[in-house]
Amino acid sequence: MSVLKFEEGNFEEEVLKTEGKVLVDFYADWCGPCKMMSPIIDDIANEVEGKVKVGKVNVDNNQELAIEYDVMSIPTIIVFENGKTIKTFIGVTDKNEILDTLK
């Protein structure tokens, strides 16, 4: 499964109205730690395919979303369940820690 692209235009439909869990990676193209997390997010998307929706939000292009979810540092990974935030990871995060939250 490829990682989805979430934007202000589709965030409500793709994330907030989804039943179950959704992982959202807030990132920027110029961010070194974000580049380190990118292959990890891809791996997670493959491992949870069919069970959890996984996507990214480019904070440079979606500043309103970044402000709404208090994204002060990137990468920030937020796990939503039934439209509500259940866990937030800031910075480079261990893959297994994220997978545990998605179970």
N, CA, C and O atoms as a MOPAC input file, in Angstrom:
PM7 MOZYME 1SCF
protein

 N      0.85000 1    -1.19100 1     0.00000 1
 C      0.00000 1     0.00000 1     0.00000 1
 C      0.88200 1     1.23600 1     0.00000 1
 O      1.85100 1     1.32900 1     0.75400 1
 N      0.53500 1     2.16300 1    -0.84300 1
 C      1.30300 1     3.39400 1    -0.82800 1
 C      0.77300 1     4.31200 1     0.26800 1
 O     -0.37900 1     4.21100 1     0.69100 1
 N      1.62900 1     5.18900 1     0.70400 1
 C      1.24600 1     6.16700 1     1.71800 1
 C      0.38400 1     7.22200 1     1.03900 1
 O      0.73800 1     7.73600 1    -0.02200 1
 N     -0.73500 1     7.53700 1     1.64800 1
 C     -1.67800 1     8.49900 1     1.07900 1
 C     -1.19700 1     9.93000 1     1.30500 1
 O     -0.34700 1    10.18800 1     2.15700 1
 N     -1.74900 1    10.83800 1     0.53800 1
 C     -1.42200 1    12.25600 1     0.68600 1
 C     -2.65300 1    12.96100 1     1.24800 1
 O     -3.68500 1    13.05300 1     0.58300 1
 N     -2.53400 1    13.45600 1     2.47500 1
 C     -3.62800 1    14.18500 1     3.09300 1
 C     -3.36400 1    15.68400 1     2.95900 1
 O     -2.23400 1    16.14800 1     3.11500 1
 N     -4.42400 1    16.42600 1     2.66900 1
 C     -4.33000 1    17.87800 1     2.53200 1
 C     -5.55600 1    18.49300 1     3.18600 1
 O     -6.48900 1    17.79000 1     3.57600 1
 N     -5.54100 1    19.80600 1     3.30000 1
 C     -6.67700 1    20.48700 1     3.91300 1
 C     -7.98300 1    20.12000 1     3.21000 1
 O     -9.02700 1    20.02900 1     3.85600 1
 N     -7.93400 1    19.91000 1     1.90500 1
 C     -9.13800 1    19.61100 1     1.13700 1
 C     -9.72500 1    18.23100 1     1.38400 1
 O    -10.92800 1    18.03700 1     1.21100 1
 N     -8.89000 1    17.25100 1     1.79100 1
 C     -9.40900 1    15.89200 1     1.97300 1
 C     -9.23900 1    15.35200 1     3.38900 1
 O     -9.60700 1    14.20900 1     3.65800 1
 N     -8.69100 1    16.15300 1     4.29400 1
 C     -8.35300 1    15.68000 1     5.64100 1
 C     -9.59300 1    15.20800 1     6.40800 1
 O     -9.57800 1    14.15400 1     7.04300 1
 N    -10.64300 1    15.98900 1     6.34200 1
 C    -11.85400 1    15.61400 1     7.09500 1
 C    -12.38500 1    14.26600 1     6.60700 1
 O    -12.68600 1    13.37800 1     7.40500 1
 N    -12.49400 1    14.12900 1     5.29500 1
 C    -13.04200 1    12.89300 1     4.72500 1
 C    -12.11300 1    11.70100 1     4.95800 1
 O    -12.56700 1    10.62900 1     5.35700 1
 N    -10.81600 1    11.88600 1     4.71000 1
 C     -9.85100 1    10.78100 1     4.76300 1
 C     -9.43000 1    10.40400 1     6.17800 1
 O     -9.09800 1     9.24700 1     6.43200 1
 N     -9.43900 1    11.36200 1     7.10500 1
 C     -8.93600 1    11.10900 1     8.45700 1
 C    -10.05500 1    11.16900 1     9.49100 1
 O    -10.30700 1    10.19100 1    10.19500 1
 N    -10.71600 1    12.30100 1     9.58200 1
 C    -11.67000 1    12.52300 1    10.66500 1
 C    -12.94300 1    11.68600 1    10.53200 1
 O    -13.56800 1    11.36000 1    11.54100 1
 N    -13.33300 1    11.33700 1     9.31700 1
 C    -14.55100 1    10.54200 1     9.12000 1
 C    -14.26000 1     9.05300 1     8.95300 1
 O    -15.17900 1     8.27300 1     8.70200 1
 N    -13.01400 1     8.65100 1     9.08600 1
 C    -12.64600 1     7.24400 1     8.93600 1
 C    -12.88800 1     6.49700 1    10.23800 1
 O    -12.46800 1     6.93700 1    11.30800 1
 N    -13.57100 1     5.35900 1    10.13400 1
 C    -13.74000 1     4.50000 1    11.30300 1
 C    -12.46100 1     3.69800 1    11.47200 1
 O    -11.90400 1     3.18400 1    10.50200 1
 N    -11.99900 1     3.59600 1    12.71800 1
 C    -10.74900 1     2.89200 1    12.97800 1
 C     -9.59000 1     3.86700 1    13.06000 1
 O     -9.77700 1     5.07000 1    13.23700 1
 N     -8.39000 1     3.32200 1    12.92700 1
 C     -7.18400 1     4.12900 1    13.12600 1
 C     -6.62200 1     4.66700 1    11.81800 1
 O     -6.68700 1     4.02700 1    10.76900 1
 N     -6.06200 1     5.88100 1    11.92600 1
 C     -5.38300 1     6.53300 1    10.80500 1
 C     -4.09300 1     7.13300 1    11.34200 1
 O     -4.11000 1     7.85500 1    12.33900 1
 N     -2.97300 1     6.83700 1    10.68700 1
 C     -1.68600 1     7.42300 1    11.05700 1
 C     -1.41600 1     8.59000 1    10.11100 1
 O     -1.48700 1     8.43900 1     8.89200 1
 N     -1.10700 1     9.75000 1    10.68000 1
 C     -0.81400 1    10.94000 1     9.87700 1
 C      0.58100 1    11.44700 1    10.23300 1
 O      0.86100 1    11.77300 1    11.38700 1
 N      1.45100 1    11.50900 1     9.22100 1
 C      2.82200 1    11.99500 1     9.37700 1
 C      2.87500 1    13.43500 1     8.86700 1
 O      2.75600 1    13.67700 1     7.66600 1
 N      3.05400 1    14.39200 1     9.78700 1
 C      3.23600 1    15.79700 1     9.41300 1
 C      4.72100 1    15.99900 1     9.15700 1
 O      5.54200 1    15.76100 1    10.04200 1
 N      5.07300 1    16.44100 1     7.94200 1
 C      6.47800 1    16.51200 1     7.52600 1
 C      6.70200 1    17.71900 1     6.61100 1
 O      5.76900 1    18.42900 1     6.23600 1
 N      7.98200 1    17.92300 1     6.26900 1
 C      8.33900 1    18.88700 1     5.21500 1
 C      9.45800 1    18.26700 1     4.38000 1
 O     10.26500 1    17.48900 1     4.89000 1
 N      9.49800 1    18.61300 1     3.10800 1
 C     10.49200 1    18.03900 1     2.19400 1
 C     11.92500 1    18.36600 1     2.59400 1
 O     12.83700 1    17.58200 1     2.32800 1
 N     12.13200 1    19.51500 1     3.22900 1
 C     13.48400 1    19.96800 1     3.56900 1
 C     13.97600 1    19.42100 1     4.91400 1
 O     15.12600 1    19.65400 1     5.28700 1
 N     13.13500 1    18.70700 1     5.63400 1
 C     13.41900 1    18.29200 1     7.01000 1
 C     14.20300 1    16.98000 1     7.05000 1
 O     13.70800 1    15.94400 1     6.60500 1
 N     15.42200 1    17.02300 1     7.58100 1
 C     16.27200 1    15.83200 1     7.68000 1
 C     15.64400 1    14.69200 1     8.46400 1
 O     15.57300 1    13.57400 1     7.95300 1
 N     15.17800 1    14.93900 1     9.70900 1
 C     14.53500 1    13.85800 1    10.46600 1
 C     13.28800 1    13.30100 1     9.76100 1
 O     12.97200 1    12.11900 1     9.89800 1
 N     12.58800 1    14.14900 1     9.01300 1
 C     11.41900 1    13.67700 1     8.25500 1
 C     11.86000 1    12.68000 1     7.18200 1
 O     11.19400 1    11.67400 1     6.94100 1
 N     12.99200 1    12.97800 1     6.54600 1
 C     13.53000 1    12.06400 1     5.52800 1
 C     13.93700 1    10.73800 1     6.16400 1
 O     13.81400 1     9.68500 1     5.53800 1
 N     14.42400 1    10.78600 1     7.41000 1
 C     14.78200 1     9.55900 1     8.12200 1
 C     13.53400 1     8.73000 1     8.42500 1
 O     13.58600 1     7.50100 1     8.38100 1
 N     12.42500 1     9.38000 1     8.72900 1
 C     11.18200 1     8.67700 1     9.07400 1
 C     10.44200 1     8.14900 1     7.84400 1
 O      9.64900 1     7.21500 1     7.95600 1
 N     10.68900 1     8.72800 1     6.69300 1
 C      9.91100 1     8.37900 1     5.50200 1
 C      9.92000 1     6.87800 1     5.18200 1
 O      8.85000 1     6.31200 1     4.96200 1
 N     11.10000 1     6.19800 1     5.14700 1
 C     11.06300 1     4.75900 1     4.85800 1
 C     10.38200 1     3.95600 1     5.98000 1
 O      9.80200 1     2.90100 1     5.72700 1
 N     10.45600 1     4.45300 1     7.19700 1
 C      9.79300 1     3.78500 1     8.32200 1
 C      8.27900 1     3.87800 1     8.14700 1
 O      7.56300 1     2.89900 1     8.35900 1
 N      7.79500 1     5.05600 1     7.76300 1
 C      6.36200 1     5.23800 1     7.51400 1
 C      5.91300 1     4.32600 1     6.36400 1
 O      4.83400 1     3.73800 1     6.42200 1
 N      6.74100 1     4.21200 1     5.32500 1
 C      6.42400 1     3.31700 1     4.20500 1
 C      6.31800 1     1.86900 1     4.68200 1
 O      5.39400 1     1.15500 1     4.29300 1
 N      7.26200 1     1.43300 1     5.52600 1
 C      7.23500 1     0.07000 1     6.07400 1
 C      5.97100 1    -0.16700 1     6.89100 1
 O      5.31500 1    -1.20100 1     6.76400 1
 N      5.64300 1     0.81400 1     7.73300 1
 C      4.44300 1     0.69500 1     8.56900 1
 C      3.20500 1     0.57500 1     7.68000 1
 O      2.32900 1    -0.25000 1     7.94200 1
 N      3.13000 1     1.39200 1     6.63300 1
 C      1.97900 1     1.35100 1     5.72100 1
 C      1.82500 1    -0.04100 1     5.12100 1
 O      0.70800 1    -0.54300 1     4.99400 1
 N      2.94500 1    -0.66900 1     4.75000 1
 C      2.89100 1    -2.02300 1     4.19400 1
 C      2.44000 1    -3.03900 1     5.23700 1
 O      1.66900 1    -3.94600 1     4.92700 1
 N      2.91500 1    -2.89200 1     6.46400 1
 C      2.60300 1    -3.85700 1     7.51900 1
 C      1.14700 1    -3.78100 1     7.98200 1
 O      0.57500 1    -4.79400 1     8.38300 1
 N      0.55400 1    -2.60900 1     7.93300 1
 C     -0.82100 1    -2.44700 1     8.43800 1
 C     -1.84500 1    -2.31300 1     7.30600 1
 O     -2.99400 1    -1.93700 1     7.53800 1
 N     -1.42000 1    -2.62100 1     6.09900 1
 C     -2.30100 1    -2.50400 1     4.93000 1
 C     -3.62100 1    -3.23400 1     5.16300 1
 O     -3.64500 1    -4.37800 1     5.61700 1
 N     -4.70700 1    -2.55400 1     4.84600 1
 C     -6.02000 1    -3.14000 1     5.01400 1
 C     -6.59200 1    -2.96400 1     6.41400 1
 O     -7.78100 1    -3.19900 1     6.63100 1
 N     -5.75800 1    -2.55300 1     7.36700 1
 C     -6.22300 1    -2.39400 1     8.74800 1
 C     -6.19100 1    -0.93800 1     9.20500 1
 O     -7.08200 1    -0.47900 1     9.91900 1
 N     -5.14100 1    -0.21400 1     8.77700 1
 C     -4.94200 1     1.16800 1     9.20600 1
 C     -4.60100 1     2.00600 1     7.97400 1
 O     -3.79500 1     1.60000 1     7.13700 1
 N     -5.21600 1     3.15800 1     7.87900 1
 C     -4.90400 1     4.10300 1     6.80500 1
 C     -3.66800 1     4.90000 1     7.22200 1
 O     -3.58800 1     5.37500 1     8.35500 1
 N     -2.70600 1     5.04900 1     6.31300 1
 C     -1.46400 1     5.76700 1     6.60400 1
 C     -1.28200 1     6.86100 1     5.55900 1
 O     -1.38400 1     6.61000 1     4.35900 1
 N     -1.00700 1     8.09500 1     6.03700 1
 C     -0.81500 1     9.19100 1     5.10500 1
 C      0.08300 1    10.27700 1     5.66100 1
 O      0.45900 1    10.26200 1     6.83300 1
 N      0.41500 1    11.21700 1     4.79500 1
 C      1.31900 1    12.31400 1     5.14400 1
 C      0.66800 1    13.65000 1     4.83800 1
 O     -0.14600 1    13.78500 1     3.92500 1
 N      1.06200 1    14.63400 1     5.64200 1
 C      0.64700 1    16.02200 1     5.42100 1
 C      1.90300 1    16.86800 1     5.31400 1
 O      2.70000 1    16.91800 1     6.25100 1
 N      2.08600 1    17.53300 1     4.18400 1
 C      3.20100 1    18.45800 1     4.01400 1
 C      2.82900 1    19.76800 1     4.71600 1
 O      1.91200 1    20.47100 1     4.29100 1
 N      3.55300 1    20.08800 1     5.79900 1
 C      3.18400 1    21.26000 1     6.59800 1
 C      3.39600 1    22.57200 1     5.85100 1
 O      2.73100 1    23.56600 1     6.14300 1
 N      4.31700 1    22.58300 1     4.89200 1
 C      4.53800 1    23.80700 1     4.12000 1
 C      3.32800 1    24.13800 1     3.25100 1
 O      3.02500 1    25.30900 1     3.02300 1
 N      2.64300 1    23.11700 1     2.77100 1
 C      1.48800 1    23.31200 1     1.89500 1
 C      0.16100 1    23.30700 1     2.64700 1
 O     -0.87200 1    23.67800 1     2.08900 1
 N      0.18400 1    22.88900 1     3.91200 1
 C     -1.04700 1    22.74100 1     4.69700 1
 C     -0.86000 1    23.33100 1     6.08900 1
 O     -1.00800 1    22.64200 1     7.09800 1
 N     -0.53600 1    24.60700 1     6.12300 1
 C     -0.21300 1    25.26100 1     7.39100 1
 C     -1.40300 1    25.29800 1     8.35000 1
 O     -1.21400 1    25.23000 1     9.56400 1
 N     -2.61600 1    25.40300 1     7.82600 1
 C     -3.79400 1    25.42800 1     8.69800 1
 C     -3.92300 1    24.12600 1     9.48500 1
 O     -4.24100 1    24.14700 1    10.67400 1
 N     -3.67800 1    22.99500 1     8.82500 1
 C     -3.73700 1    21.70100 1     9.51800 1
 C     -2.64800 1    21.61500 1    10.58200 1
 O     -2.89000 1    21.13000 1    11.68700 1
 N     -1.45500 1    22.08400 1    10.24700 1
 C     -0.35300 1    22.05500 1    11.21300 1
 C     -0.70100 1    22.88700 1    12.44900 1
 O     -0.42400 1    22.47700 1    13.57600 1
 N     -1.29900 1    24.03500 1    12.23700 1
 C     -1.70100 1    24.89700 1    13.35600 1
 C     -2.81600 1    24.22700 1    14.15900 1
 O     -2.77700 1    24.21000 1    15.39000 1
 N     -3.79900 1    23.68100 1    13.46300 1
 C     -4.94500 1    23.05700 1    14.14000 1
 C     -4.51500 1    21.90900 1    15.05500 1
 O     -5.10400 1    21.70100 1    16.11600 1
 N     -3.49100 1    21.17000 1    14.64100 1
 C     -3.04700 1    20.01700 1    15.43700 1
 C     -1.76900 1    20.30500 1    16.22500 1
 O     -1.06600 1    19.38200 1    16.63800 1
 N     -1.47300 1    21.59600 1    16.43200 1
 C     -0.34500 1    22.03700 1    17.26700 1
 C      0.98600 1    21.40500 1    16.86900 1
 O      1.78000 1    21.01700 1    17.72500 1
 N      1.21700 1    21.30800 1    15.56900 1
 C      2.48100 1    20.75500 1    15.08200 1
 C      3.53300 1    21.84900 1    15.15700 1
 O      3.56400 1    22.76000 1    14.33000 1
 N      4.40200 1    21.74300 1    16.17400 1
 C      5.45400 1    22.74100 1    16.39000 1
 C      6.80400 1    22.24400 1    15.87700 1
 O      7.65800 1    23.03700 1    15.48000 1
 N      6.98400 1    20.93000 1    15.88900 1
 C      8.21900 1    20.30100 1    15.42700 1
 C      7.84500 1    19.22400 1    14.42800 1
 O      6.77700 1    18.61600 1    14.51300 1
 N      8.74000 1    18.99800 1    13.48000 1
 C      8.48900 1    17.92100 1    12.53200 1
 C      9.68400 1    16.98300 1    12.52000 1
 O     10.81100 1    17.43100 1    12.73500 1
 N      9.47700 1    15.71300 1    12.27800 1
 C      8.17700 1    15.11500 1    12.01900 1
 C      7.32800 1    14.99800 1    13.28400 1
 O      7.84200 1    14.75000 1    14.37500 1
 N      6.03400 1    15.17900 1    13.11500 1
 C      5.05300 1    14.87100 1    14.15100 1
 C      4.12100 1    13.83600 1    13.55200 1
 O      3.55600 1    14.03600 1    12.47700 1
 N      3.96900 1    12.73200 1    14.25700 1
 C      3.09100 1    11.65400 1    13.80100 1
 C      1.92400 1    11.58800 1    14.77200 1
 O      2.11100 1    11.43400 1    15.97900 1
 N      0.72100 1    11.70600 1    14.23100 1
 C     -0.47500 1    11.65000 1    15.06600 1
 C     -1.30000 1    10.44000 1    14.63100 1
 O     -1.56400 1    10.23800 1    13.44600 1
 N     -1.69800 1     9.64500 1    15.61900 1
 C     -2.58600 1     8.51400 1    15.35600 1
 C     -3.99000 1     8.92600 1    15.78500 1
 O     -4.22000 1     9.32900 1    16.92500 1
 N     -4.90700 1     8.81600 1    14.85200 1
 C     -6.31500 1     9.11700 1    15.09700 1
 C     -7.08200 1     7.79400 1    15.18000 1
 O     -6.73300 1     6.82000 1    14.51200 1
 N     -8.11700 1     7.77400 1    15.99800 1
 C     -9.04400 1     6.64200 1    16.00900 1
 C    -10.45100 1     7.20700 1    16.02100 1
 O    -10.83500 1     7.94600 1    16.92700 1
 N    -11.22100 1     6.84100 1    14.98600 1
 C    -12.59100 1     7.35500 1    14.81900 1
 C    -12.62400 1     8.88400 1    14.88500 1
 O    -13.52800 1     9.47000 1    15.48100 1
 N    -11.62300 1     9.52400 1    14.26100 1
 C    -11.59300 1    10.97700 1    14.15900 1
 C    -10.98500 1    11.71600 1    15.33200 1
 O    -10.89000 1    12.94300 1    15.30600 1
 N    -10.57100 1    10.99200 1    16.36100 1
 C     -9.99600 1    11.62500 1    17.56300 1
 C     -8.52400 1    11.26300 1    17.68800 1
 O     -8.12300 1    10.14400 1    17.36900 1
 N     -7.71300 1    12.22300 1    18.15700 1
 C     -6.29600 1    11.96800 1    18.39600 1
 C     -6.14900 1    11.02700 1    19.58400 1
 O     -6.69000 1    11.28300 1    20.66000 1
 N     -5.40400 1     9.92500 1    19.38100 1
 C     -5.15800 1     9.01700 1    20.51000 1
 C     -3.68900 1     8.99600 1    20.92900 1
 O     -3.38000 1     8.62900 1    22.06300 1
 N     -2.77100 1     9.38600 1    20.02300 1
 C     -1.34800 1     9.36600 1    20.37900 1
 C     -0.59700 1    10.28600 1    19.43100 1
 O     -0.89200 1    10.34100 1    18.23700 1
 N      0.37600 1    11.00700 1    19.97600 1
 C      1.22500 1    11.88700 1    19.17500 1
 C      2.68700 1    11.53800 1    19.43200 1
 O      3.11800 1    11.41900 1    20.57900 1
 N      3.43700 1    11.37700 1    18.35700 1
 C      4.88400 1    11.14600 1    18.42600 1
 C      5.57000 1    12.34900 1    17.80900 1
 O      5.17400 1    12.80600 1    16.73600 1
 N      6.59700 1    12.86800 1    18.47300 1
 C      7.32000 1    14.02500 1    17.93600 1
 C      8.77700 1    13.62000 1    17.72200 1
 O      9.42400 1    13.06300 1    18.60900 1
 N      9.27400 1    13.91500 1    16.52300 1
 C     10.65200 1    13.57500 1    16.19700 1
 C     10.76400 1    12.16400 1    15.65300 1
 O      9.76200 1    11.48000 1    15.44300 1
 N     12.00700 1    11.73700 1    15.42700 1
 C     12.25700 1    10.39100 1    14.91700 1
 C     11.80100 1     9.40100 1    15.98700 1
 O     12.21000 1     9.49200 1    17.14500 1
 N     10.96400 1     8.46900 1    15.59300 1
 C     10.33200 1     7.55200 1    16.53100 1
 C     10.56400 1     6.11100 1    16.09500 1
 O     10.60400 1     5.80900 1    14.90200 1
 N     10.71600 1     5.23800 1    17.06400 1
 C     10.93000 1     3.82000 1    16.81300 1
 C      9.71100 1     3.20400 1    16.12800 1
 O      8.57200 1     3.41500 1    16.54500 1
 N      9.97100 1     2.44500 1    15.07800 1
 C      8.90300 1     1.81900 1    14.29700 1
 C      7.99400 1     0.95400 1    15.17900 1
 O      6.77200 1     1.01500 1    15.05000 1
 N      8.57600 1     0.15700 1    16.06700 1
 C      7.78200 1    -0.75700 1    16.90400 1
 C      6.87600 1    -0.00500 1    17.86800 1
 O      5.77500 1    -0.45600 1    18.18300 1
 N      7.35000 1     1.14200 1    18.33000 1
 C      6.53700 1     1.97900 1    19.21900 1
 C      5.27300 1     2.45000 1    18.49700 1
 O      4.18000 1     2.46300 1    19.06400 1
 N      5.45200 1     2.83300 1    17.24100 1
 C      4.30700 1     3.27500 1    16.44400 1
 C      3.38700 1     2.09000 1    16.15400 1
 O      2.16800 1     2.20600 1    16.28200 1
 N      3.96500 1     0.95200 1    15.76300 1
 C      3.15000 1    -0.23600 1    15.46300 1
 C      2.34600 1    -0.67200 1    16.68100 1
 O      1.19800 1    -1.09500 1    16.53800 1
 N      2.93100 1    -0.57600 1    17.88700 1
 C      2.20000 1    -0.94900 1    19.10000 1
 C      0.94300 1    -0.10600 1    19.26200 1
 O     -0.09200 1    -0.60600 1    19.70100 1
 N      1.03300 1     1.17500 1    18.90700 1
 C     -0.11300 1     2.07300 1    19.02000 1
 C     -1.19400 1     1.71500 1    17.99500 1
 O     -2.38200 1     1.93200 1    18.23400 1
 N     -0.77600 1     1.17000 1    16.86400 1
 C     -1.71600 1     0.86300 1    15.78800 1
 C     -2.44700 1    -0.46500 1    15.99200 1
 O     -3.40200 1    -0.75800 1    15.27200 1
 N     -2.01300 1    -1.26600 1    16.96000 1
 C     -2.63900 1    -2.58400 1    17.18700 1
 C     -4.02600 1    -2.43500 1    17.75800 1
 O     -4.70000 1    -3.43300 1    18.01300 1

